[in-house]
Amino acid sequence: MFEATQNVTLKPTDSWREALLDTRVMDLFFSIHRKIREDSDMAQDSLQCLAQLASMHGPVFPDESAQVSYLAHMVEGLLSTINGIEIEDSEAVGISNIISNLITMFPRSILTALPSELFTSFINCLTLLTCSFGRSAALEEVLDKDDMVYMEAYDRLLESWLTLVQDEEHFPRGCFVQPAIQVFNSYIQCHLAAPDGTRNLSVNGIASHEEEEINELQEDDRELFSDQLSSVGVLGRVAADHCIPLLTR
């Protein structure tokens, strides 16, 4: 069983500046995680450390330039660590915590000051992870798993999207439209029954009557997934020209 990682923020004093702003410290933690990520217990600990580094704020940063440099290096380290790998179950919540902290703890002016190519890569990574975690969360629901790690991670990423699109006036015009379409499409597909979607399909693609009976006993989806529906609804408004016709069909 996987324990949810506790998301604790880091606000060191300026006396820690020389140590924590040394990029070798961050690189060390990413390197450690890459080496131990298949050990679920150790992976959660290393991701907890990285999530705290991703949340760092306060007087440790002497100016905005230092924040931009730190954030850029953190995003580069994250992308190089997770791109091209199959994320383990034990990593999902920790990775979502890192992304959530990067988005919520750093001011919009710092996020928009990132090099445009790096910012685009970060948003693309967030989009792919959200869709992937959403599919895995839907499968957890069907299988009635005790540990809903992907559901927790998916909720955290949707909250991150909500933070971004609510402040979209600070970002390049239209930069969230295509990501919103992808996340919205993925959510709809995961929650429609076959043949239009994948809801209640087992691993081999066949619907299970037992799963359908279990789902009938659960509370109404509109109540059970109210937060998810709200977040996905906000994303739908970002790309309303695409999402409204999709829903009416």
C-alpha positions as CSV (number, residue, x, y, z in Angstrom):
1,M,0.0,0.0,0.0
2,F,1.2,3.5,-0.8
3,E,0.9,6.3,1.7
4,A,0.1,9.7,0.3
5,T,3.0,12.1,0.5
6,Q,2.5,15.0,2.8
7,N,2.9,18.3,0.9
8,V,4.9,20.6,3.1
9,T,6.2,24.0,1.8
10,L,9.7,25.3,2.4
11,K,10.5,28.8,3.6
12,P,14.1,29.0,4.7
13,T,15.8,32.2,5.9
14,D,18.4,34.1,3.8
15,S,21.1,32.3,5.8
16,W,20.4,29.2,3.7
17,R,20.7,31.1,0.4
18,E,24.2,29.9,-0.6
19,A,23.4,26.3,0.1
20,L,19.9,26.0,-1.4
21,L,20.5,28.2,-4.5
22,D,23.4,26.1,-5.5
23,T,22.0,24.1,-8.4
24,R,24.1,21.1,-7.4
25,V,21.8,20.5,-4.4
26,M,18.7,20.2,-6.6
27,D,20.6,18.1,-9.2
28,L,21.7,15.7,-6.4
29,F,18.1,15.1,-5.3
30,F,16.9,14.5,-8.9
31,S,19.9,12.1,-9.4
32,I,19.0,10.2,-6.2
33,H,15.4,9.8,-7.2
34,R,16.4,8.5,-10.7
35,K,18.5,5.8,-9.0
36,I,16.0,4.7,-6.3
37,R,12.6,5.3,-8.0
38,E,11.8,1.6,-8.3
39,D,11.9,1.3,-4.5
40,S,8.4,2.6,-3.6
41,D,9.3,3.7,0.0
42,M,12.5,5.5,-1.0
43,A,10.9,7.0,-4.0
44,Q,8.2,8.7,-1.9
45,D,10.9,10.1,0.4
46,S,12.9,11.5,-2.5
47,L,9.9,13.0,-4.2
48,Q,8.9,14.6,-0.8
49,C,12.3,16.3,-0.7
50,L,11.9,17.5,-4.3
51,A,8.3,18.7,-3.6
52,Q,9.7,20.8,-0.8
53,L,12.4,22.3,-3.0
54,A,9.7,23.1,-5.6
55,S,7.8,25.0,-2.9
56,M,10.7,27.1,-1.8
57,H,9.9,30.8,-1.2
58,G,10.6,33.7,1.0
59,P,13.8,35.7,1.8
60,V,16.1,32.9,0.5
61,F,15.6,34.5,-2.9
62,P,17.4,37.9,-3.1
63,D,15.5,39.0,-6.2
64,E,13.2,37.9,-9.1
65,S,16.1,37.0,-11.2
66,A,17.2,34.4,-8.7
67,Q,13.6,33.0,-8.6
68,V,13.4,32.7,-12.4
69,S,16.8,30.9,-12.5
70,Y,15.8,28.5,-9.7
71,L,12.4,27.7,-11.2
72,A,13.9,27.2,-14.7
73,H,16.5,24.7,-13.2
74,M,13.7,22.9,-11.3
75,V,11.5,22.6,-14.4
76,E,14.5,21.3,-16.4
77,G,15.3,18.7,-13.8
78,L,11.7,17.6,-13.6
79,L,11.4,17.2,-17.3
80,S,14.6,15.3,-17.7
81,T,13.6,13.0,-14.9
82,I,10.1,12.0,-16.1
83,N,10.2,12.4,-19.9
84,G,10.4,9.0,-21.6
85,I,9.8,6.9,-18.5
86,E,6.8,4.9,-17.3
87,I,5.8,6.5,-14.0
88,E,5.5,4.1,-11.1
89,D,2.3,4.0,-9.0
90,S,4.4,5.2,-6.0
91,E,5.6,8.3,-8.0
92,A,2.2,9.7,-9.1
93,V,1.3,11.7,-6.1
94,G,4.8,13.0,-5.4
95,I,5.2,14.2,-9.0
96,S,1.8,15.9,-8.9
97,N,2.9,17.6,-5.7
98,I,6.1,18.9,-7.3
99,I,4.1,20.4,-10.3
100,S,1.4,21.8,-8.0
101,N,4.0,23.6,-5.9
102,L,5.8,25.0,-8.9
103,I,2.5,26.5,-10.2
104,T,1.1,27.7,-6.9
105,M,4.2,28.9,-5.0
106,F,5.9,30.9,-7.7
107,P,4.4,34.2,-8.7
108,R,2.9,34.5,-12.2
109,S,5.6,37.0,-13.2
110,I,8.2,34.3,-12.5
111,L,6.4,31.7,-14.5
112,T,6.0,33.9,-17.5
113,A,9.6,34.9,-17.3
114,L,10.7,31.4,-18.1
115,P,12.2,30.9,-21.5
116,S,9.2,30.3,-23.9
117,E,10.5,26.9,-25.1
118,L,10.9,25.7,-21.5
119,F,7.5,27.0,-20.5
120,T,5.9,25.3,-23.5
121,S,7.6,22.0,-22.6
122,F,6.4,22.3,-19.0
123,I,2.8,22.8,-20.1
124,N,3.0,20.0,-22.6
125,C,4.3,17.7,-19.9
126,L,1.5,18.8,-17.5
127,T,-1.0,18.1,-20.3
128,L,0.3,14.6,-20.9
129,L,0.5,13.7,-17.2
130,T,-3.0,15.0,-16.6
131,C,-4.5,12.8,-19.4
132,S,-2.4,9.8,-18.3
133,F,-3.3,10.1,-14.6
134,G,-6.9,10.7,-15.5
135,R,-7.0,7.4,-17.4
136,S,-5.3,5.5,-14.6
137,A,-7.7,7.1,-12.1
138,A,-10.7,5.9,-14.1
139,L,-9.2,2.4,-14.1
140,E,-8.7,2.6,-10.3
141,E,-12.4,3.4,-9.9
142,V,-13.5,0.5,-12.1
143,L,-11.2,-1.9,-10.2
144,D,-12.4,-0.5,-6.9
145,K,-8.8,-0.2,-5.6
146,D,-8.1,0.6,-2.0
147,D,-5.2,2.9,-2.8
148,M,-6.5,5.6,-5.2
149,V,-3.1,7.1,-5.9
150,Y,-3.8,8.2,-9.4
151,M,-7.1,9.7,-8.4
152,E,-5.3,11.8,-5.8
153,A,-2.6,12.8,-8.3
154,Y,-5.2,13.6,-11.0
155,D,-7.1,15.9,-8.6
156,R,-3.9,17.7,-7.7
157,L,-3.1,18.3,-11.4
158,L,-6.6,19.5,-12.1
159,E,-6.3,22.0,-9.2
160,S,-3.0,23.2,-10.8
161,W,-4.8,23.7,-14.1
162,L,-7.5,25.7,-12.3
163,T,-4.8,27.9,-10.8
164,L,-3.3,28.6,-14.3
165,V,-6.5,29.3,-16.2
166,Q,-7.9,31.5,-13.6
167,D,-4.8,33.7,-14.1
168,E,-4.7,33.2,-17.9
169,E,-4.5,37.0,-18.5
170,H,-0.9,36.8,-17.3
171,F,0.1,34.2,-19.8
172,P,0.5,34.3,-23.6
173,R,-2.9,34.6,-25.3
174,G,-4.4,31.2,-26.2
175,C,-1.5,29.1,-24.7
176,F,-3.9,27.0,-22.7
177,V,-6.5,26.3,-25.5
178,Q,-5.0,23.1,-27.0
179,P,-4.0,21.6,-23.5
180,A,-7.6,22.3,-22.3
181,I,-8.9,20.5,-25.4
182,Q,-6.7,17.4,-24.7
183,V,-7.6,17.2,-21.0
184,F,-11.3,17.8,-21.7
185,N,-11.4,15.1,-24.4
186,S,-9.5,12.6,-22.2
187,Y,-11.9,13.2,-19.3
188,I,-15.0,12.8,-21.5
189,Q,-13.6,9.6,-23.0
190,C,-12.8,8.1,-19.6
191,H,-16.4,8.8,-18.3
192,L,-18.4,7.6,-21.3
193,A,-19.4,4.0,-21.7
194,A,-18.2,2.0,-24.8
195,P,-18.2,2.3,-27.7
196,D,-17.8,6.1,-27.4
197,G,-15.6,5.9,-24.3
198,T,-13.8,3.5,-22.0
199,R,-15.8,3.7,-18.8
200,N,-16.3,0.3,-17.1
201,L,-14.1,-1.5,-19.5
202,S,-11.8,-4.1,-17.9
203,V,-8.1,-4.4,-18.9
204,N,-9.0,-6.6,-21.9
205,G,-11.6,-4.2,-23.1
206,I,-14.7,-6.1,-22.1
207,A,-17.4,-4.5,-19.8
208,S,-17.8,-6.2,-16.4
209,H,-21.3,-6.6,-15.1
210,E,-20.0,-7.0,-11.6
211,E,-18.3,-3.6,-11.9
212,E,-21.5,-2.1,-13.2
213,E,-23.4,-3.5,-10.1
214,I,-20.7,-2.0,-7.8
215,N,-21.0,1.4,-9.4
216,E,-24.7,1.4,-9.0
217,L,-24.2,1.2,-5.2
218,Q,-21.9,4.2,-5.2
219,E,-23.1,7.8,-4.7
220,D,-24.1,9.9,-7.7
221,D,-21.1,10.8,-9.9
222,R,-22.0,14.5,-9.8
223,E,-21.5,14.4,-6.0
224,L,-18.6,12.0,-5.9
225,F,-16.6,13.9,-8.6
226,S,-17.9,17.5,-8.0
227,D,-14.5,19.0,-7.7
228,Q,-13.2,17.2,-10.8
229,L,-16.3,18.3,-12.8
230,S,-15.8,21.9,-11.7
231,S,-12.1,21.9,-12.8
232,V,-12.8,20.2,-16.1
233,G,-15.7,22.6,-16.7
234,V,-13.4,25.5,-16.2
235,L,-11.0,24.0,-18.8
236,G,-14.0,23.5,-21.1
237,R,-14.7,27.2,-21.0
238,V,-11.1,27.9,-22.1
239,A,-11.9,26.0,-25.3
240,A,-15.6,26.5,-25.5
241,D,-15.7,26.4,-29.3
242,H,-14.5,22.8,-29.2
243,C,-16.0,21.5,-26.0
244,I,-19.7,22.7,-26.3
245,P,-20.2,21.0,-29.7
246,L,-18.5,17.9,-28.3
247,L,-20.9,17.7,-25.3
248,T,-24.0,18.3,-27.5
249,R,-23.0,15.3,-29.7
